[in-house]
């Protein structure tokens, strides 16, 4: 009763905030440490007044990744100041010549730094008073060091795969006392925006591609088999001959929805198929995955049920199965990591913590897809799919955050698999900007070692390009100044005139949703918050100013696309010009459809494409356009 009463009080408060009877706190803190530009106390000029006497110097036995590092450094310095630094091997270096040393050169070793202590993909930026040294833990680390130097010291930006900013200057100057070790917050990082390519992945310092090795850019963390792999490893075609390979349902019948993870014949079959796949892999893969089909019809046989009971979680048979697989194949493939999904029924960790992952086994945690994104992960326990009154308006325990912490106790490596988008209505504003940094900082601090983001590619969701850019920054550095990078991106992507209005729009929407709603990956259209009339009017005015702002053709198009998120929300809520008594409502919705088509947006839900115009009844709200 006490919980219900507390939830009821919260519900009343939400109602008063939504109706405008109570003011919403519009203070938004996007998190991170305040950005500060590198200091130049004692300048060393690599380029001065458009001239340079520096060489780019590499090891004599450099690999293709170091070649890429040279090429990228040369090209961008030439773009900045019209000077191309010559590249030579260190054995060719003239006496007393000035140099930018890349990779494992003698000069980098003389610095006396222990590179073996640097984390994977980390690097040293060092100046000995004259020469600049950029050297990573390996060649990919060196390449990432070049990109960091170009970005943080020379002002280059890679906002999207097709939008970069390269400043112009007659000088390239560093501090004589530069001595900085840079290491990524997460060892495993994946973030592919729409139109991504190997170059953009490397420039944003991502290192997972799933399927392609990208040797030119130092290689990537690549799988020989990924995602719902049990469908491949235990084909459903075997059901007629071996129904015992598959899950026993609650009704007592076998189903191909899942595999029986305790059947020893299933294990032997998976070992055989994995060995073949791993042996034949030609993409440099060092990972293989155990992933169930996308449903919750897990096995209820006696052996599986016994493990659920013993270890207090449905994940137990999958974890044990993957451990056994790693024990069996690990000696043959010592460089491999064996991963498995903690997803749907397997997302909760064991309660008996004696069950641990092998050192070469890593769970891939998918629980964030159930979490509220408009409140702190460490404080809000609301879960997608739980529509109970107490869950939506009460104060539930932060179970997802706690589950993540427990997983890190039983596994040396733990990866997050995330997708921040409303899959049901992908054109709708998704309120996670305020808590992205706090969530990722929490995950880093409890020991999560990888963050794989899976919604950048293929989704023209509202503000998704901005979200991809910010997430990449946080994947590399969980303490990144989100607001600084947000404004930096918006000034270039939308134009400086429009960016100021869009920033205010994001602040208002973020604050309003935080006060009045939870935001989930799978939810109805109301999760973009509830707005009093005066806030709706203010947002309309801000969007009108943004749409009328100066900018180039691409920037104006980007503003138009971003505005469709707000129009989509109003149309579904039947507010503003989409009010159900407005005689022009059908024409307004037809305009919205035409705008989607104008900008190449072919769906408003991740699960279906927009029909042809003649097949739409524009009396219906956009959520019905399927």
N, C-alpha and C positions, 0 to 999 in steps of 0.2 A: 504493500500500500504506500509506503514511504517513497519507493522508487517511482510509482505512478504519479504521486502528488508532485514530486520534483519535476517529472517530465511534463506534467500539466502546466506548471508555472513557466517552464521553458517555452512551451507552446504558446502561452498567452504573450510572453515577451516577443516571440517571433512574429506573432500577429500584429502587435503594436508597432514593431519595427517596420514590418512590411507595409502597414497602412500609413506610416509617417507620423504616428502619434508619439513615437520615441525617436530621438536622433540616432543615426548609425555612426559609430566611431569610424571616421574615414582615414585614420592613421594606418598606413600600410608599411611594414618593414619587410623588404624582400630578402634581407639577410646577407651574410658574408662580411668580410673585413674590408674596410674602406680602401678603395684603390688609390695607390700612389705611384706616380711615374718614377722610373729609375733615376737616381740622383747622379749628377755629373759634377764631382768636386774637383777632380784633376783630369782635364780632358785629354783624350788621345784621339787624334783624327785619323780614321781609316780612309776617308775621303774628305778633302778640304778644298773649297772653292772649285768643285768639279774636277779635281785631279787626285790621283792616288799613286803611291809607290809600293802598295801592298800586293802580295801574292796570296792566292788560296793554295795551301799546301796540304797534301794528303799522303798517307802511307804508300810505299811503292807497290804493295800488294793489295791495294784497295779493292773492295767488292762493288757490286752494282748499286747497292744502297748508298755508299759513299759517293759514287758518281752522281746519283740523284741529288744528294745534299749539295754537292758542288754546283750542279746545274741550277738548282733552286736559288742558292745564294747569289750566284752570278746574275741570274735573270732579274731578280728583284732589286738588287743593288743597281743594276743598269736601268731598270724602270724608274728608280727613285732619283738617281743623280747622273744618268747617262754615262756612267763609267763601268766598264766590264773588267773586273779583276782577273788577271791571268791565273790559270791553274797549273801547278807543277807538282811532281812527286818530291818527297822530302830529300831524296838523294840529289836532286837537281837544284836545291835551294842555294843561291849565291851567299857568300859570307856577308854577314851584317845586313841581310835583307829583312824587310818587315813582312810579317805574315799573319794570315788567319789560318790556324791549324785546325783541320777537321779529322776526327777519328784518332786511332791509335798510332800517333806519331811519337818520335823520340822526344819532341818538345813537350808533349803532354805527359810523358812519363817522368821527365825531369822535374815537373812541378811537384812530384812527391805525393801525389794524391792516390789513395787506394780505391781504384774504380770497382773492385770486387765488392765493396761495401755499398755501392749505389744500387737502388732498386731497379728492377727491369724497366726499361724505357726512360730511366732517369739519366741525368747528364750533368756535367760541370761546365759552367761559363766562367772563364778565368782570363785575366789580363796580367801579364808580368811587367807591366809598365810600358810596354810597346806592342807586343804581339797579343792577339786574341786566340784563346784555345777553346774550342767547342768539342767536347768528347763525351760520348755516352757510355753506359755500361756495355753496350754493343753498338753495331752500326745503326740500328733503328733508333736507339737512344741519341746517337749523334745527329741523325736526321731531325728528330724531334727537337733537339737543341737548336738547330738552324732555324726551324719554324718559330720557336719561342723567341730567339734573337730577333728575327724579322718582325714579329708581332709586337713584342713588348719594348724593344729598343728602337726599332725603325718605324713603327706605326702601321705596318701592313695588317690588313684584316681580311679574313675569308668568311663572309657572312653566310653565304649559301654556295652551292657548287658553281653558280653562275654569277655571283656578285662578290667582288672583292674591292678593297680600297687600298691604293698604293699612293702615299704622299710623294710630293716632289720636294727635293732639297739639294743644295750644293754640297752639304756636309753630312758625313756619317761619323758620329763621335760617341765614344764610350768612356767610362771612367777608368783611370789607370789602376784603381784598386778593386776592380770588378772581381769578385770571388764568390760564386753562388752555385750551390748544388740544388738542382730541381728534380723532384720525384713526384710521380702521379699519386693521387689519393687512392685510386682503385687500380689494381694490377690488370684487370680485364675491363675493356671499355668498348661498347658498340653503340653507334648512333649514326644511322644512315638517313639523311634528309632526302626529299624527293630529288631525283636526278643525280644522286651521289655517284662518285667515281673513286678510283684508288687514290688519286691525288688529293681530293678533298678529305677523304678519310684520314690520310696521313697528316695533312695540314691542320686538322683539328685534333690530331694526336689520338685517334681511335685505333684500336689494334685487333678488332674482331671483324671478320667478314663472313663467317660461317663456312663458305664454300670455296673461296678463291684466295690463293696464297700471297699474291702481290709482292713478288720478290724484289721488284724495283724499289719498293718502299720499305724494305726490311722484313717483309713477310708479315702475315697476320695469324692470329689464333684461329685455326681453321678446323672444321669438323669433317670426319669421314662419314658421319651419319648424325643428323640433327632433327629435333622436334619430336613429333609423334612416331617414334621409331619402332615401337613394338608391332605396328602394323606391317612393317617390312621384315622385322626379325622373326615374327611368328605370323605368317600370312593367314588371313581368314579362310583361304582356300583349303586349309588343313582341317577345318571344322568337321566336315563330314566323316573323315577318317579318324580324327583325334579330338573329339569334343572335350576331352579331359584337359586339353591344353588351355582351355578358355575359362572365363569366369563362371562360377556358379552363382546365379542370381538369387534374389530374395524369394522368388517364386519356386525355387528348387530346380530350375532349368538352366542349362548352359547357354551363354550368350557370347558372341564375338565382340561385344562392346569393350571387354577387357581381357587380359591374359591372367591365368593363374600363376602367380609369382612363386608359389611354393612347389610346383610340380617339377621334379628333377629332370624329366624329359624336356620340359620347356627350357630349363637352364642349359642343357647340353645342346639343344638346337640353337639357342641364342649365341653360345660360345662359338659354335661352328660358323654361324653366319657372320658374327662380328669378326672372327679371325680372317675370313675371306675378304670382307669389306676393308678391314684395316690393311691387309697385305696388298690389296689391289689399288688402294688410294693413291692418286697421282697429284693431289693438290697440297702436299706437304702437311697433311692433317696430323694433329697431335691430340685430338679430342674425339670422343665418341659418346653418344648420349642414349640413355634409356628414358623414353617418354611414352606415357600412356595415351590412349585415344581421348578425345575431348568430351568426356562424359563422366558420370560418377557411379556407374554400374560396376563397381569393383567386386572382386571375388568373395563369396561368402562360404567357401568350402571349410571343412573342419580345420585343416592345417593353417590356412590364412587367418581364420577367426582366432585361433590359438595365439598367433603372433600379435594380432590386434590387442588381445586381452593382456598378453604378457608385457608388452612395451607401451601400452596406453595410446596407441596411435595407428591409423590405417597405413601410414607411410612405412611401417616396420618391414613388411615383406619386400617392398621395393628397395629400401636401403640395404637390407641383407643381401638381396639378389645382386645389386650393383657391387657391393663389397666382394662377393664371391667371384663375380666377373672380373674385377680388378685383380684378385688373387690369382685367378686362372691365366689371364692374358697379360698381366703386368710384367712378368719376367720376359715374355717374348717382345713386348712393346714398352720398354722402360720409360720412354719419353711421353707416353700417353696419359691423359687424364680422363677418367670415366665420370660422366655427370649424369644426374637424373633429375626429373621434375619433382618439386614439391608443389603440387598443383591440384586444385579441387580437393578431392578426398585425401590426398597425401600432403596437403600444405602444412598441417600442424606437426611439430616435431614430437619425438617420443617423450613420454613422461618419465620413463626409465632411462636415465642418461648414461647407463652403462653401454647402450647401443650407440656406437660412434662410427663415423665414416673413416675409411682407410685414408692414409695420407694422399693417395692418388685418386681419391673420390671426392667429388664436390656436388652438393645439392644446388639446384637452380630454383630459387624461391620466387614463386609467382603470386604471393599473397597480397602484394600491393594493389592488385586489380580489385580486391574487395574493400580497400581502405578508402575512407573519406579523404578527399584531396583539398578541401577548403578549410581544414583545421589541422593542427599539429598531430603528426603520427604518434608522438609519445604521450599525447593527452586524449585524443579522440579515438574511441573504440568502435564507432559506428561502422557497420559492414554492409556492403552492397548485397542486396537480396533479402536483408532483414528489414521488413517494412513494419515491424511492430512499433507501437506508439512509444514505448520506453526507449527503443533503440534510436528512433529518429529525433526524439526530443529530450531524452534523459541524459545521463552522464555515464555511458558504458565504459568498462575497463579497456585500456589500450592493448587488446589481445594480440593484434598483428605485430606491433612493436615488440611485445614480449616474446612472441614466437620467433621472430628474427634473432633476438638475443640468444635464445636457447639453441637455435640451429648453430650459431657460431661457437657454442660451447662443445658441440659434438663433431665439428668439422673444421679442419685446418683452413680450407678454402670454401667460401660460400658466395654464390653469385645471385644477384637480383635480376629477374626478368620482368621488365616493366613496360606498360603501355599506358600513356596518359592521354586519353581521348574518351569522349563519350561515343562508344561504338554504335549505339542506337541512333544518335543524332550527331554525326561527326561535324556538322557545320555550326554547332553550338559552342559558345564560349565555354572553355574548360578552366575552372578556377583552381589552378595549382601553383601559380606564379609565386605567391607569397611564401609557400611552405616547401618549395623545391629544395632550397638550400638547407633548411632546417632538417628535412627528412634525410637528405643525403649525408649531412654531417652526422646525424644520429647513426645511420647505417655504417658509415666509416668508423665512427668511434667505438662501436660494439664489435668491430672486426670483420664486417662484410668486405670481401676482397675484389668483387667484380660487379659492374653495373651494365646490363645489356638492355638497351632501349630499342623497342621494336615498332614504334608508330611514326617514325619520321618519314618513311618511304611509303608512297602509295596512298597517303591520306592528305587531302587538301583541307584539313581541319582548320578552324579559326585560330589564327596566330601560331600555326604549327611551325613555321619557319623560325619565328622568334623563340619558340619553346626549344626547338632543336639546338639553336645556337647557345642558349643559356644552359641547357643540360650538358652539352659538350664541355662548356667551361667548368661546370661543377663536377663532371666526371674526372676531369684532370685535376681540379683543385676545389675541394669542397668548401673552402673558405673564400671563393671568388666573390667579388662585389657584384651582386646580381643587378642592382639598380644601375650601376655604372655601365655594365655590359648591355643592359636593356636599352638605355638611352643611346649608347653608341650604335647599336644595331638599328634602332628605329630612325635615327637621324639619316642614316644612309638608305634604309629600305623604304621608308615612307617619305623622306624629305624632312628637313629640319622644321619647316613651318607646320606640317601636319603632325609631326612626331609629338610636339608639345600637347596637342589635343588628345592624341591617342594614348599617351601616357596617363593623362588625367582620366580618360575613360577606363583604362585598365585598373587604376586605383579605385575608382568608384565601384566598378563591378566586383572587384576582388573583395572590397570591404562589405558590400551589400550581401554577397553570397555567404561570406564568413558569418554574418549576423543572422541570416535567415534560412540557410539551406546547407545540406551536405552535397558534395559533388563526387559522383562515382563514375567508373568506366562504363557501366551499364545502368542507365537510369532514364527516367522519363524526362520530358522537356522542361519541367519546372525547376530542375536543379540549377538553372542559371539565375536563381534568386527571385525574390519578390520585391518589386519596386513601387514606392508611392508615386503618385502622379507627378509631383514636382521633380523627382529624380529622373523619371522617364523624360520629362521635358528638357531637363538639363543635358541628359545624354544625347537626345536628338539634336540639340543645339551644338554640342561638341562634335558630333559626327558631321553635321552640316559644315562646320568650320574646317574640319579635317579634309572633307571632300572638295572644298573650295580653295584649299591652300596651294601655294606654289610648289612645283615639283616637276621633274621630268616625266616623260610618258610612262616609264616603268613604275615610278613611285606613285603616280596617280592611280595606276591600275592596282597596285598593291593596297592602296587605301580603299579602293572600291571593294576589293575582295574581303578585306578585314571588316568592312561595314556590313557585309552580308551576314555575319554572325549575329549582329544586333537585329537586323531585319528578320532573320530567321526566328529569333526569339520572340519578337513582337508579333509576327504572323501566327506563330503557334499559340501564343497567349491571347490572340485577338485583341491586341491593344494598339493605341495610336491609329494610324491610317488603316490598320487591319481590323478595326473594331467591327464586330459582327453586324451592326446596324448601318455601317457606312455603305452607301449604295455603290461606291467605287472599289469596294474591297476585292472583288474578283479581278479587276484590272490591276490593282496593286500587287496581288499575288502572281498574276501573269508577268508583271514587270520583274518580280523577284526571280521567277523561273528563267526569264530571258537573260537576266544578269548572270545567273549561274552558267548558262550556256555560253554567254559572251566570254567568260573567263575560263572556259574549259573545265568547269566543275561538273562532274557527271553523276554525283550522288550526294545525298544529304544524310544517308545512313551508310555505315560501313558494309552493310549486308546486301544492299541492292542498288541498282543503277536507276537514275531518273528515267521514267518512261518518255516516249515521244509526246510532244506538246498536245497533240490532238487526243491523246489518251488520258489526259488529266482533267479532272473536274475541279476547277479553281474555286469552287465553294469550299472544298476541303482544305484544311490546314496543311502546311508543307510536310508535317510528320506522316501524312497519309499518302504522300506522292511516291508510291512504290508499285 
